[in-house]
Amino acid sequence: MDNNQLTIRYAQAGDSPAVMALWEACFPGEDLFTAYFFKALYDPSHALLCEAGHGHGQAQDHGQVVAMLHMMPYTFTWLGRDMPLSYIYGVGTHPDFRRRGLAGDLLDQALFEMHLRGVAFAALIPQQQWLFAYYRSFGFAPVFTQPPLAYDFSGTPQPADEGHIPLLDALYETSLAGRPHVRRTPEHWRGALRECALGGGRILLDGALGYAVFPRGDDAPPMECFGPGAREDGPERPTGCLRVVNAALVSGVARQNALRIPPRKLDDPHAPWNSGNTPPRTPGPSHDPGHDPDHDPGPAFEDTLDIASFTELLFSDGAPYMQLMHN
């Protein structure tokens, strides 16, 4: 079967059994998390499916669901502004349909859907090292990095529960003040607590001073920790990728905050609405009363800049942070 016989569409309510079956085929041996995901996290309106063959518009007439991608909504704070971010998760292709470029087709469609929804950034966490290069070919830059961590508790640590969510979030936001990062709602924190429990781990509090997240038990290194006892335990390594979805919006925010943008022509074949000129900040006021510097196309530049490199330049000094994303 060639790709011309495949259809990409949003999931519908009746697709849940087929999507769950595909999830189990793509990610076997995760029964507890699979049950949790489809009970607490799965939302058909955020799931794109690739279908082999299709009927006449009724869910029960659809063909086989052979690939999927989930776009989970988050908020990303950058330069003092909260911006919409889509976290790409659960990208999977049925073993019988792999090596046909279906994941790439889903990524391209997902970027278009995010653009229609006004999303500024997309993020993901590659599960294997070789995937960093694969996702970079789609414009995702490995700007999220983190060293191995450790936490030295000042006394007996206290297991956190849902009643501690305000404290956890306050410690998180205080520790990341002024740094680009993914914000968390109380539901995100509840999810982190549940997912730690599923993996035999927990979140431990250092009084009201800090915390450490142990998703796989206290004997393993923490995935996240903030507070006086937090320390780095090795060199930094890439942990996740970020991509600009809406270059015009992002460039405007950068210019408003005097962040220099290189005078290059953006090249973004997977999100062609981004391709074009990205002018530097306009020096001084214009004598033209109708001039709008945020919509000035600027001069044409011969040199090009790919969208992943553009993302890296935007965050070269920002050390963005993303963690506890169901990973």
N, C-alpha and C positions, 0 to 999 in steps of 0.2 A: 504494500500500500504506500503510495507517495503522499507528500504533504498536501497535495491538492485535494485529497480526500479527507483531510482533517479540518476540524472547526474549533476555533477558540471562542469561548463564551464565558459569561459569569455563571457561577453555580446557582442552582435553584434549590428550594427547600427539599424537593424530592430527590436530589442528588446525594444526600448525606450518606446513604449506605454505600454507593459506588465510590464516593470520595474516601470513605473510611477504608474500604477494601483496597483502594490504590495506596493509601497511606501505609497500610500493613504490608503491602507488597514492596514498597520502597524503603520502609524503615522497620524491618522485622525485629521481633524481640523486645519491643517497647510497649507492651500491652497496657501497663498502668498509665504511662504518659499518654498513649493514644486515647484511652478512655477519658482522661482528664481533658485533653485538647478538644475533643469533640463535644464535651459537656460544657466547658468553661470558656474556650477561646475561639472555636470555629464560627465563622460568620460567612454565609454564602455571598453576601454583598461585597466581601473583600477577597473572594477566591476566584481565580481564573482557571478554567479547565480546558484541556485539549481533548477533543472527542474524535474518535475514529468512526466515521459514519454517523448520520443523524436522521431523525424522522421528520415529523411535521409540527414541531414546536411544543409537543407535550413531553414532560419529563420522562414518562414511562416509555416513550418511543425513541429516546435518545440512544445513540450508540455507546460503545465502550469508552469510558473515561480513562485515558492513557497517560496523561500528564497533568500536573497541577502547580499552582503558585499562589501563595497567600500574601496579601498586602495589608499589614496590620498598622492601624493609625497610631501615631505618637506625636508628641510635640518636642521640637528641638529648639533650645534657646541659644542664640548666637548674636553677638554684638548688642546685647540688651533687648533683643526682640525674640518673641516666641513664634516659631515658624512650623508649618505642617510638614511632617516627615512620615513616609511609609516605610515600614520595616518588612523587607521581603523574607519570607520564611516558608519552610516546608516545600521547597522546589523539588519535585520528584517526577520521574518518568518510569512507567511500567517496564520491567526488564525486557519484555518482548518488543518494545518500541524505542529502545535507546539507540544512540548514535545516528539519529535522524535530524538533530538540530531542534528538537521540540522545546527544550529548555530555553534556547535562544529566542525562538518564536514567542514564547510566553513572556520573556523578559522585555522584548520589544513592545509587545502589546501592553504589558503592565506599565511601562514608561509612558505610553500614550494615554492610558487611563488615568494615571497619576496627574499628568499634565492637564487633562480635562477637569480633574478635581481640585486643581489649584495647589498641588503639593510642591513644595520647594526642594526637598531633598529625599533621596531614597537611601536606605542603609541595609546591610546584610552582614552575616557572619559566616564566612566559608568554613566548612567542616573539615576540609583537608587542605594541606599546604598548596597543592597544585591548583586549587580552585581560585587562589588569589590572582593568578595570571589569567585564568579563564574569565573571571568577572571584570578584570581590568579591560579586557577587550570590549566590554560593554560599557565602559566609562566609570567603573567603580574603583576608587583610589583607596589604598590601605592606610587611611589617616588615623584610625583608632589603633593605639598601641598600649601595651601594658606589660610591666615586668611580672615575674612570679612574686607573690605577696606572702607576708606573714603578719601575725598580730600577737603582740605581747600584752596580755591582759593584766591590769593593775590589781585585780582581785579575782574572786570567783565569778566567772561569766554567767550571765543570766539568759536563758533561752527567750527569744522574742516571740510574741504572739500578736494577734491582730490589734490588741489594745496598745501596742507599742508603735503602730504605724506612724502616728504624728511625730514621735521622737525620731524614728528611723529617717523619715523624709526630711526633717529639720537638719539632722546631721549630714545627710546626703547633699542637700542644697547649700548648706553653709560651707561644706568642704569644697564644693564645685563653684562657688560664687565667682563670677567673672570668667568662667571657663565654659566653652561651648559643650553642651551635654544634653542628653535625652532626659526629659522630665518624666516623673512618675506620678500616676494618680493613686489613690488608695486601692483601687482594684489591681493595679500593677503590683503594688506591694503585697496584696493578698495572694496574688498569683505566685510571687517569689517565695512566700512562706510555704504555699502548697507544693510547689515544685521541689523545694528543698526537702520537704517531708517525703515526697515520692522517691527521691534518690537516697534516702537514709541520712539526710543532712539537716541542718538547721541554721538559723541566724542567731548569733550570740552577741549580747550587749555587754559593753565594758562600762557598767553603771549608766550614767547619762552622758558619757564622754565620747563614746565611739561604738562601733560594731564591726563584726566580721561575718561574712556569708560563707558557710561551708556546705556546698550543695551535695557533697558525696561523703559526708561524715567528718568528724573533727580531726581525724588523722590525716586527711588530705589538706593541701594548702587552700586558703580561702580564695574564692573567686573575686571578692570585693571586700575592702575594709577601709574605714575612715576613722580617724581618731588618733590620740597620742600614742597608742601602741602599734599603729600601722607602720610597716616598713617594707621596703623593696628587698627581694631575696634573689636577685639575678638581673640579667640584662633585659631591656625592653624587647618585645616582639610584636608583630602585627596581630591584632585580634579581630578586626572588623573593617568594613569598607563603607565609604560614603560616596554619594554621587549627586551632582547638581541636576535636578529635573527641570527647573525653571531658571535659566541663566539670566533672563532679563530682570526677574524679581530679585534674585540673589545679588546681581551686579548693582542694582539700585540701592539695596541695603548697604552693600560694601561702600559705595560712593558716599552715601549719607553719613557714614562713620569714618570718612577720610581714609579708607583702606584702598591702597593703590592697586589698580587693576592693570595688568600689562596690555599695551596697545597691540593686541593680536587678534586675528580672525579665528573665532572658535570653530572647531571641527567636531561635529557630533552626528555621525551617520545613524546612530540608533535613536536619536531624538532630534530630528532635523530642524525643529522650531528653534533650537538653540544655536544653530550654525549661523555665523555672521560676525559682524564687528563687535568688539567689546572695547569701547573707547576709554582712555584714562579720565580721571576726574577733571572736569572743566575748570581751568584756572581763572578765578575772578568772575564777576558778574558779566552777563551779556548785555549789550546795548539794545538788543532786540527784545521788545516787551513780550513777544510771543514765544521766546526761547524757553524750552523746558530741558534742562541738562539731563534729567533722568530718562528722557526719551530721545536724546540727541544721537543719531546713528553714528556720528563721528566720521572721520576720514576712512577711506578704504586702506587696509593694510595687507601686504603680501604674505607676511609670516603667519603661520597658523599655530594654534595651540589646541591639543586634544582636550576633551572635557575632563578626563581623569587628571591630567596635569593642571588644569585650571582649578579643580577642586583642591589639589595639593597646595597650590599657591595661596588659595584663600585661607587655608588652615595651617600654613607653615609655621606660624607662631602661636597657634591657638590651643594645641593639645586637646582636641575634642575627646569626649568621653562617652562610651556606650558599653553597658554591661547588663547582665541578668535579663537577657532577651530570649528567654526560653531555651538557652543554649547550655 
